[in-house]
Amino acid sequence: MNLVFDVKDKPKFGQLIVFALQQMLAILAATIAVPMIIGNGLTPAAAMFGAGCGTLIYQLFTHRKSPVFLGSSFAFIGSMFAAFAGASSMYMGWLGIIIGAVFAGLVYVIIAVVIKAVGVEWLNKLMPPVVIGPTVAIIGLGLAGNAIGDLTTSDAINAAETPGATYVALICGLFTLAVTMLASTYGKGMIKLIPFICGIACGYILAALFTIIGNAAGIDALKIVDFSVFAAYMMPEGSIGLSTFLSLPDLTVIGAVKGFSELNGAYIATIFVAYVPVAFVVFAEHVADHRNLSSIIGHDLLDDPGLSNTLLGDGVGSMVGALFGGCPNTTYGESIACVAITRNASVASITAAAVGCIIFSFITPLVAIVDSIPACVMGGVCMALYGFIAVSGLKMLQQVDLNKNRNLFVTSAILIAGIGGLSISFGAVTLTAVATALILGILTNVMLSKEKDETQKK
């Protein structure tokens, strides 16, 4: 792929701000979704702060050679619920999710040390393109349901129970997608480089116009944007004050200190069991993400800065992210897709986005604006983002000979298991469909490797 901005390129200051905002918009919907799902006092602002700090740590360990953003990991949602379920108070739960993130991060650190000692050749044999390609594809395809679900969702009312509301939301979502595609394909200059900002801005304006008309005419089906979030964020006590403009995020570490007196060995063991197995699953997704990103930027990140460094950055960044925001971090497919679509691989843009997230978390109106972006608008953008993740994986299969039964079976097993949603649970630990499909693909590839050996002999 011909990049407009390479990894080490530094866009002009004005461009940098716009590119950073685009990266933030690409990842923020998912990043703030995790604390909203978990609840228990975790906030979107703290998650933004933690994601920004985690990304800066990652860039430090990777020597600013890997253009990807770290955001809240959905893989650890079950682990986080387990941490709160076993806690006697919310603050003990906050301490538990920090301890869990440390356990998960240490798994990454240990694997990184092993890889530093023995190299990555064994990993290349264990996960060749025939395994990684379809795995990356199902990461995108597995998210398709989320994008389509959002596409028909109204934030202001229950669209499913309001006649015509799903169609209005669909119009806003598809309009967002159309603007994004047109800006990326036919746009000139900066417009071509910021298709997601163009799409989200236009989609938001259309949704806001529908909502204003709906409120004025009393037509519930037209109400898409939930403007009440502005009052909830900016006037939490019903009046204007300092918190209307600036507020300190509810950082997890501050509340976690209060949970130390309740900590006990049984609870720590529960956290260990809930987090460590999931860390091994996320490790596999880490490898897939970096192989995908490597193919996009034309540089093998597993070789330089090296898988050991990307793992250390991800692991330590995850610890730091949870320390402040409660949510362990992971490399984001949305960020990688944004790089692929805009052809902007500048690490400076990623760094600016990380700093932007930290700054945004303190500015109440900006947090409110981000939270007010309708789900249907983000659904339209995510159709492009998730689709590009899937296509990136399929492009890796171009170097694979699918006329060979061995490669055909490996690819088929991964795609069907992943798209079919084959997940396996062991108590509090759940192997996601992506992780299960990847493991199945690895086992199939190893089992059928004899075919390759016999072919080489001939």
Phi, psi and omega per residue, in radians:
M1 nan 2.323 3.081
N2 -1.413 1.988 -3.099
L3 -1.508 2.444 3.039
V4 -1.316 -0.734 3.052
F5 -2.207 2.117 3.130
D6 -1.398 3.071 -3.045
V7 -0.946 -0.764 -3.052
K8 -1.596 -0.045 -3.128
D9 -1.226 2.568 3.115
K10 -2.120 1.831 3.104
P11 -1.069 2.804 3.066
K12 -1.062 2.751 -3.008
F13 -0.952 -0.817 -3.136
G14 -1.067 -0.770 3.103
Q15 -1.105 -0.704 -3.106
L16 -1.034 -0.742 3.137
I17 -1.097 -0.768 -3.124
V18 -1.170 -0.756 3.128
F19 -1.111 -0.670 3.118
A20 -1.116 -0.741 3.123
L21 -1.078 -0.687 3.126
Q22 -1.112 -0.783 3.083
Q23 -1.043 -0.733 -3.133
M24 -1.092 -0.767 3.137
L25 -1.129 -0.579 -3.130
A26 -1.178 -0.597 -3.032
I27 -1.849 -0.316 -2.977
L28 -1.171 -0.632 -3.111
A29 -0.999 -0.778 -3.140
A30 -1.299 -0.674 -3.088
T31 -1.090 -0.736 -3.125
I32 -1.459 -0.214 3.136
A33 -1.197 -0.636 -3.070
V34 -1.075 -0.916 3.115
P35 -1.100 -0.520 3.117
M36 -1.226 -0.568 3.089
I37 -1.251 -0.759 -3.075
I38 -1.271 -0.704 -3.098
G39 1.201 -2.415 3.111
N40 0.949 0.627 3.063
G41 1.529 -0.110 3.095
L42 -1.274 2.430 -3.040
T43 -2.154 2.657 3.082
P44 -1.022 -0.678 -3.110
A45 -1.085 -0.756 3.121
A46 -1.153 -0.657 3.108
A47 -1.115 -0.696 3.085
M48 -1.086 -0.785 3.127
F49 -1.061 -0.810 -3.133
G50 -1.128 -0.688 3.119
A51 -1.136 -0.722 3.112
G52 -1.092 -0.802 3.126
C53 -1.125 -0.745 3.136
G54 -1.072 -0.684 3.133
T55 -1.159 -0.690 3.106
L56 -1.114 -0.689 3.086
I57 -1.104 -0.761 3.119
Y58 -1.043 -0.781 3.134
Q59 -1.109 -0.580 3.109
L60 -1.136 -0.804 -3.105
F61 -1.253 -0.518 -3.121
T62 -1.646 0.176 3.086
H63 0.987 0.581 3.090
R64 0.994 0.720 -3.138
K65 -1.979 -0.094 -3.064
S66 -2.128 1.883 -3.049
P67 -1.468 1.326 3.121
V68 -2.518 2.577 -3.114
F69 -1.727 2.506 3.064
L70 -1.766 2.200 3.123
G71 -2.263 3.122 -3.098
S72 -1.012 2.285 -3.081
S73 -1.541 2.196 3.079
F74 -1.290 -0.388 -3.093
A75 -1.098 -0.469 -3.080
F76 -1.680 0.169 -3.127
I77 -1.040 -0.806 3.111
G78 -1.059 -0.684 3.129
S79 -1.139 -0.696 -3.134
M80 -1.184 -0.706 3.070
F81 -1.068 -0.704 3.127
A82 -1.113 -0.639 3.130
A83 -1.120 -0.723 3.128
F84 -1.308 -0.583 -3.138
A85 -1.138 -0.595 -3.119
G86 -1.551 -0.037 -3.096
A87 -1.618 2.596 3.129
S88 -1.539 -0.145 3.090
S89 -2.701 2.881 3.128
M90 -1.063 -0.712 -3.093
Y91 -1.204 -0.590 3.042
M92 -1.143 -0.627 3.075
G93 -1.121 -0.693 3.086
W94 -1.075 -0.750 3.106
L95 -1.126 -0.662 -3.136
G96 -1.103 -0.722 -3.125
I97 -1.245 -0.476 3.045
I98 -1.229 -0.783 3.108
I99 -1.078 -0.712 3.115
G100 -1.069 -0.736 3.121
A101 -1.132 -0.613 3.087
V102 -1.145 -0.754 3.089
F103 -1.031 -0.828 -3.125
A104 -1.120 -0.727 3.123
G105 -1.107 -0.640 3.125
L106 -1.157 -0.551 3.051
V107 -1.049 -0.787 3.107
Y108 -1.077 -0.746 -3.124
V109 -1.089 -0.755 -3.128
I110 -1.136 -0.784 3.117
I111 -1.089 -0.685 3.134
A112 -1.087 -0.722 3.123
V113 -1.110 -0.736 3.123
V114 -1.097 -0.801 -3.131
I115 -1.125 -0.652 3.114
K116 -1.078 -0.581 -3.099
A117 -1.420 -0.678 -3.009
V118 -1.931 -0.126 3.129
G119 1.498 -3.059 -3.063
V120 -2.003 0.100 -3.104
E121 -1.042 -0.685 3.117
W122 -1.082 -0.600 -3.139
L123 -1.247 -0.649 3.098
N124 -1.091 -0.622 3.113
K125 -1.306 -0.633 -3.106
L126 -1.296 -0.610 -3.104
M127 -2.267 1.252 3.092
P128 -1.305 3.092 -3.117
P129 -0.946 -0.562 -3.126
V130 -1.163 -0.377 3.085
V131 -1.655 -0.826 -3.071
I132 -1.210 -0.693 -3.096
G133 -0.954 -1.056 3.136
P134 -1.139 -0.462 3.097
T135 -1.156 -0.780 3.081
V136 -1.088 -0.690 -3.140
A137 -1.047 -0.748 -3.095
I138 -1.327 -0.321 3.010
I139 -1.077 -0.768 3.101
G140 -1.259 -0.793 -3.113
L141 -1.163 -0.574 3.128
G142 -1.164 -0.404 3.130
L143 -1.582 -0.073 -3.074
A144 -1.022 -0.704 -3.138
G145 -1.073 -0.641 3.110
N146 -1.120 -0.761 -3.130
A147 -1.110 -0.788 -3.117
I148 -1.194 -0.657 3.088
G149 -1.073 -0.756 3.115
D150 -1.159 -0.565 -3.042
L151 -1.065 -0.459 -3.116
T152 -1.960 0.409 -3.085
T153 -1.885 2.346 3.027
S154 -1.827 2.368 -3.116
D155 -1.419 -0.404 -3.037
A156 -1.516 -0.563 -3.119
I157 -2.422 2.978 3.069
N158 -1.401 1.776 -3.047
A159 -1.106 -0.601 -3.095
A160 -1.131 -0.461 -3.103
E161 -1.807 0.064 -3.121
T162 -2.044 1.936 -3.111
P163 -0.936 2.247 3.081
G164 1.529 -0.251 -3.060
A165 -1.168 -0.669 -3.131
T166 -1.112 -0.570 3.141
Y167 -1.257 -0.649 3.101
V168 -1.146 -0.767 3.094
A169 -1.080 -0.706 3.134
L170 -1.099 -0.701 3.109
I171 -1.062 -0.772 -3.140
C172 -1.124 -0.736 -3.120
G173 -1.163 -0.797 -3.127
L174 -1.223 -0.563 3.057
F175 -1.114 -0.739 3.085
T176 -1.042 -0.813 3.121
L177 -1.065 -0.759 -3.117
A178 -1.088 -0.796 3.129
V179 -1.096 -0.722 3.123
T180 -1.050 -0.808 -3.121
M181 -1.164 -0.747 -3.127
L182 -1.143 -0.712 3.138
A183 -1.138 -0.710 -3.121
S184 -1.241 -0.602 -3.050
T185 -1.537 -0.769 -3.028
Y186 -1.964 -0.107 -3.098
G187 -1.116 2.670 3.115
K188 -1.988 2.569 3.071
G189 1.041 -2.275 -3.081
M190 -1.144 -0.554 -3.114
I191 -1.000 -0.708 -3.126
K192 -1.163 -0.460 -3.093
L193 -1.568 -0.192 -3.122
I194 -2.235 0.919 -3.090
P195 -1.114 -0.545 -3.097
F196 -1.277 -0.648 3.062
I197 -1.107 -0.767 3.125
C198 -1.062 -0.811 -3.104
G199 -1.122 -0.849 -3.114
I200 -1.137 -0.738 -3.138
A201 -1.077 -0.825 -3.125
C202 -1.175 -0.718 3.118
G203 -1.116 -0.698 3.135
Y204 -1.141 -0.753 3.138
I205 -1.070 -0.784 3.130
L206 -1.088 -0.793 3.138
A207 -1.103 -0.682 3.123
A208 -1.145 -0.697 3.108
L209 -1.105 -0.780 3.087
F210 -1.016 -0.755 -3.092
T211 -1.152 -0.752 3.126
I212 -1.073 -0.760 3.100
I213 -1.128 -0.741 -3.142
G214 -1.082 -0.720 3.115
N215 -1.172 -0.691 -3.108
A216 -1.234 -0.677 -3.079
A217 -1.671 -0.093 -3.131
G218 1.259 0.543 -3.141
I219 -1.804 1.827 -3.060
D220 -1.102 -0.572 -3.081
A221 -1.082 -0.408 -3.106
L222 -1.567 -0.089 -3.086
K223 -1.454 1.831 -3.061
I224 -1.908 -0.801 -3.077
V225 -1.554 2.313 3.087
D226 -1.609 1.595 -3.101
F227 -1.245 -0.193 -3.119
S228 -1.169 -0.304 -3.140
V229 -1.129 -0.478 3.135
F230 -1.150 -0.749 3.106
A231 -1.180 -0.674 -3.124
A232 -1.105 -0.683 -3.135
Y233 -1.413 -0.792 -2.932
M234 -1.607 -0.340 3.088
M235 -2.362 1.078 -3.070
P236 -1.055 -0.454 3.140
E237 -1.878 0.237 3.068
G238 1.503 0.074 3.139
S239 -2.514 2.842 -3.130
I240 -1.431 2.333 3.114
G241 -2.652 -2.893 3.135
L242 -1.059 -0.661 -3.122
S243 -1.151 -0.254 3.077
T244 -1.129 -0.502 -3.080
F245 -1.983 -0.706 -3.125
L246 -2.341 2.454 3.086
S247 -2.707 2.560 3.122
L248 -1.437 2.196 3.098
P249 -1.026 2.607 3.103
D250 -1.344 1.373 -3.071
L251 -1.134 2.339 -3.040
T252 -1.028 -0.690 -3.045
V253 -1.074 -0.533 -3.116
I254 -1.181 -0.786 3.118
G255 -1.322 -0.541 -3.089
A256 -1.090 -0.525 3.129
V257 -0.990 -0.595 -3.112
K258 -1.258 -0.246 -3.104
G259 -1.624 -0.071 -3.086
F260 -1.067 -0.635 -3.085
S261 -1.159 -0.342 -3.109
E262 -1.711 -0.082 -3.049
L263 -1.186 2.445 3.095
N264 -2.562 2.878 -3.060
G265 -1.078 -0.667 -3.120
A266 -1.127 -0.680 3.140
Y267 -1.190 -0.701 3.103
I268 -1.088 -0.691 3.109
A269 -1.119 -0.684 3.095
T270 -1.076 -0.751 3.120
I271 -1.109 -0.752 -3.134
F272 -1.005 -0.843 -3.109
V273 -1.160 -0.572 -3.097
A274 -1.325 -0.526 -3.012
Y275 -1.780 -0.756 -2.973
V276 -1.061 -0.842 3.130
P277 -1.039 -0.635 -3.139
V278 -1.150 -0.556 3.135
A279 -1.068 -0.652 3.117
F280 -1.175 -0.610 3.096
V281 -1.143 -0.804 -3.114
V282 -1.173 -0.493 3.065
F283 -1.016 -0.758 -3.141
A284 -1.108 -0.694 3.106
E285 -1.206 -0.559 3.075
H286 -1.047 -0.797 3.134
V287 -1.103 -0.779 -3.139
A288 -1.077 -0.763 3.131
D289 -1.060 -0.741 -3.076
H290 -1.326 -0.503 3.013
R291 -1.192 -0.701 3.111
N292 -1.098 -0.836 3.132
L293 -1.095 -0.650 3.117
S294 -1.056 -0.727 -3.135
S295 -1.183 -0.492 -3.130
I296 -1.325 -0.759 -3.074
I297 -1.595 -0.095 3.112
G298 1.236 0.540 -3.132
H299 -2.578 2.232 -3.082
D300 -1.328 1.816 -3.122
L301 -1.245 -0.392 3.107
L302 -1.266 -0.289 3.078
D303 -1.714 -0.711 -3.137
D304 -2.562 1.935 0.291
P305 -1.398 -0.070 3.107
G306 1.816 2.501 -3.122
L307 -1.066 -0.583 3.136
S308 -1.087 -0.678 -3.137
N309 -1.290 -0.678 3.110
T310 -1.155 -0.624 3.108
L311 -1.181 -0.759 3.105
L312 -1.073 -0.752 3.125
G313 -1.104 -0.748 3.135
D314 -1.168 -0.774 -3.107
G315 -1.141 -0.901 -3.129
V316 -1.206 -0.659 3.092
G317 -1.090 -0.615 3.103
S318 -1.173 -0.715 3.088
M319 -1.059 -0.821 -3.111
V320 -1.141 -0.721 3.124
G321 -1.037 -0.754 3.131
A322 -1.241 -0.585 3.136
L323 -1.018 -0.677 -3.107
F324 -1.699 -0.727 -3.031
G325 -1.881 -0.141 3.121
G326 1.533 -0.389 -3.045
C327 -1.817 2.167 3.013
P328 -1.041 2.536 -3.100
N329 -1.729 2.846 3.051
T330 -2.681 2.778 3.082
T331 -1.108 2.418 -3.011
Y332 -1.781 2.197 3.063
G333 -1.079 -0.574 3.101
E334 -1.080 -0.666 3.114
S335 -1.167 -0.741 3.133
I336 -1.126 -0.737 3.120
A337 -1.118 -0.640 3.103
C338 -1.084 -0.714 3.084
V339 -1.087 -0.748 -3.096
A340 -1.147 -0.767 -3.068
I341 -1.270 -0.747 -3.085
T342 -1.498 -0.246 -3.089
R343 1.030 0.536 3.090
N344 -1.943 1.771 -3.113
A345 -1.805 0.283 -3.105
S346 -1.122 2.120 3.084
V347 -1.156 -0.485 3.090
A348 -1.032 -0.637 3.106
S349 -1.153 -0.703 3.117
I350 -1.143 -0.768 3.130
T351 -1.078 -0.753 3.113
A352 -1.113 -0.644 3.099
A353 -1.128 -0.681 3.110
A354 -1.112 -0.791 3.101
V355 -1.115 -0.680 3.118
G356 -1.068 -0.715 3.115
C357 -1.080 -0.718 3.130
I358 -1.114 -0.797 3.140
I359 -1.146 -0.765 -3.126
F360 -1.000 -0.649 -3.038
S361 -1.103 -0.330 3.129
F362 -1.659 -0.322 -3.047
I363 -1.721 1.819 -3.007
T364 -0.976 -0.826 -3.124
P365 -1.072 -0.627 -3.132
L366 -1.198 -0.691 3.074
V367 -1.088 -0.707 3.135
A368 -1.122 -0.730 3.136
I369 -1.083 -0.801 3.141
V370 -1.062 -0.766 -3.108
D371 -1.225 -0.362 -3.101
S372 -1.524 -0.150 3.120
I373 -1.078 2.119 -3.055
P374 -1.068 2.577 3.127
A375 -1.051 -0.637 -3.104
C376 -1.153 -0.602 3.100
V377 -1.162 -0.811 3.107
M378 -1.163 -0.535 3.085
G379 -1.088 -0.684 3.100
G380 -1.116 -0.750 3.102
V381 -1.137 -0.726 -3.079
C382 -1.193 -0.419 3.034
M383 -1.019 -0.714 3.112
A384 -1.278 -0.789 -3.098
L385 -1.079 -0.908 -3.104
Y386 -1.181 -0.613 3.098
G387 -1.092 -0.704 3.131
F388 -1.180 -0.579 3.064
I389 -1.079 -0.813 -3.139
A390 -1.083 -0.792 -3.121
V391 -1.136 -0.635 3.109
S392 -1.043 -0.707 3.105
G393 -1.165 -0.727 3.140
L394 -1.145 -0.568 3.102
K395 -1.119 -0.545 3.094
M396 -1.118 -0.447 -3.122
L397 -1.329 -0.135 3.120
Q398 -1.101 -0.479 3.140
Q399 -1.576 0.126 -3.108
V400 -1.891 2.341 3.110
D401 -1.455 1.735 -3.112
L402 -1.431 0.071 3.010
N403 -1.361 -0.285 3.097
K404 -1.494 2.294 -3.101
N405 -0.995 -0.658 -3.106
R406 -1.021 -0.884 -3.132
N407 -1.165 -0.626 -3.136
L408 -1.136 -0.753 -3.137
F409 -1.186 -0.710 3.135
V410 -1.081 -0.853 -3.133
T411 -1.093 -0.764 -3.124
S412 -1.091 -0.769 -3.119
A413 -1.066 -0.754 -3.119
I414 -1.187 -0.831 -3.090
L415 -1.105 -0.792 -3.087
I416 -1.221 -0.739 3.123
A417 -1.126 -0.708 -3.109
G418 -1.255 -0.862 -3.122
I419 -1.206 -0.599 3.133
G420 -1.274 -0.215 3.083
G421 1.387 0.623 3.136
L422 -1.300 1.804 3.087
S423 -2.102 2.637 -3.084
I424 -2.240 2.333 -3.122
S425 -1.972 2.406 3.035
F426 -2.177 1.530 -3.081
G427 1.158 -2.149 -3.116
A428 -1.417 -0.149 -3.089
V429 -1.724 2.270 3.123
T430 -2.170 2.204 3.015
L431 -1.467 2.061 -3.136
T432 -1.136 2.899 3.137
A433 -1.043 -0.671 3.122
V434 -1.118 -0.803 -3.128
A435 -1.137 -0.747 3.133
T436 -1.099 -0.775 3.138
A437 -1.108 -0.697 3.129
L438 -1.126 -0.790 3.122
I439 -1.094 -0.759 3.115
L440 -1.077 -0.700 3.121
G441 -1.142 -0.725 3.113
I442 -1.083 -0.811 -3.129
L443 -1.109 -0.716 3.116
T444 -1.123 -0.737 3.140
N445 -1.104 -0.749 3.120
V446 -1.150 -0.753 -3.105
M447 -1.099 -0.617 -3.086
L448 -1.736 0.176 -3.102
S449 -1.144 -0.330 3.133
K450 -1.075 -0.567 3.132
E451 -1.059 -0.702 3.134
K452 -1.159 -0.727 -3.140
D453 -1.089 -0.746 -3.126
E454 -1.187 -0.624 3.117
T455 -1.144 -0.694 3.122
Q456 -1.137 -0.630 3.138
K457 -1.142 -0.689 -3.142
K458 -1.175 nan nan
